[in-house]
Structure formats: structure tokens, C-alpha cells
């Protein structure tokens, strides 16, 4: 009986942490997508200089994350879980994706 209780407590702790994480705004690493945007936006008329700057892209991502932080409490638990799981799928991440 003691072993079952320990297993139950461990699973409860794991699932408790998982549900708490779903309430947190995903912390995306947007640097990769900003580097991609800059590398694809070179302007040949400007001597190959990027038309979109990395810092400008990062500022836009920070602004979008701040907006998400304000709206996050209004989302349903299911929507939060979906957003968090989608953010952990890998690849490039952005707060501006639809």
C-alpha cells in the first residue's frame, strides 16, 4: 500500500506542475525567427543591407508578448494548454503567428 501512495503522490506532483505550466505564458525563443527575417529581407538597392533590423524584430516580438501577457487570463484552460504544447513542438517560434 505504501508503494501505491508514493506513486500517487509523485504523479499528483507531476500533473500539478503540468497544469501550473499551462497557466504560464509560453517563453518563446524568437531570436531564430528574427535572424531568418533579417536574412531574407536584404534590400539590393541599399547595398544588401537588411530592410528589417534584428532589433526591430525583437522589439516587435517583445511588444506582442506583452500584449499576450495582458490577454492570457481571458483564455480558456484548453486554449492555454494548446498554445503551450504548440510552443514546445520545435522549429521557429514567434508571438506574431496566427
C-alpha positions in Angstrom: 0.0 0.0 0.0 2.9 2.3 0.8 4.3 2.0 -2.7 1.0 3.0 -4.3 0.7 6.0 -2.1 4.2 7.2 -3.1 3.4 6.6 -6.8 0.1 8.6 -6.4 1.9 11.4 -4.7 4.6 11.5 -7.4 2.0 11.5 -10.2 0.0 14.2 -8.5 3.0 16.4 -8.2 3.9 15.9 -11.9 0.4 16.6 -13.1 0.1 19.5 -10.7 3.2 21.0 -12.2 2.0 20.4 -15.7 -1.3 22.2 -15.1 0.5 25.1 -13.5 2.8 25.4 -16.5 -0.2 25.6 -18.8 -1.3 28.8 -16.9 2.1 30.4 -17.7 2.7 32.3 -20.9 5.0 30.3 -23.2 8.5 31.7 -23.2 9.4 31.5 -26.9 13.0 31.9 -28.2 12.2 34.3 -31.0 15.8 35.0 -32.0 15.9 32.3 -34.6 12.8 33.7 -36.4 14.2 37.3 -36.3 17.5 36.2 -37.7 15.6 34.4 -40.5 13.5 37.5 -41.2 16.6 39.7 -41.4 18.5 37.3 -43.7 15.5 37.1 -46.1 14.9 40.9 -46.2 18.0 42.2 -47.7 17.4 45.2 -49.9 19.6 45.1 -53.1 19.0 48.8 -53.6 20.5 49.5 -50.2 23.7 47.6 -50.9 22.5 44.4 -49.5 21.6 45.9 -46.1 18.7 44.3 -44.3 15.4 46.1 -44.8 14.2 44.8 -41.4 16.6 45.1 -38.5 17.1 42.4 -35.9 16.5 44.7 -33.0 13.3 46.0 -34.6 12.0 42.4 -35.0 12.9 41.6 -31.4 11.1 44.8 -30.2 8.0 43.7 -32.1 8.2 40.3 -30.5 8.5 41.8 -27.0 5.5 44.0 -27.7 3.5 41.1 -28.9 4.4 39.0 -25.8 3.4 41.9 -23.6 0.0 42.0 -25.3 -0.3 38.3 -24.9 0.5 38.6 -21.2 -2.3 41.1 -20.8 -4.8 38.9 -22.6 -3.6 35.5 -21.2 -6.0 35.4 -18.2 -9.0 35.7 -20.6 -8.1 32.5 -22.5 -9.7 29.1 -21.6 -7.6 26.4 -20.0 -7.9 24.4 -23.1 -6.6 27.2 -25.3 -3.7 27.8 -22.9 -2.7 24.1 -22.9 -2.9 24.1 -26.7 -0.8 27.2 -27.0 1.8 25.9 -24.6 2.0 22.5 -26.3 2.3 24.1 -29.7 5.1 26.3 -28.5 7.1 23.3 -27.4 6.9 21.5 -30.8 10.1 22.9 -32.1 11.1 25.0 -35.1 10.9 28.7 -35.3 8.8 30.4 -32.7 7.0 33.8 -32.8 4.4 35.6 -30.8 3.1 37.1 -34.0 2.0 33.8 -35.6 -1.8 33.4 -36.0 
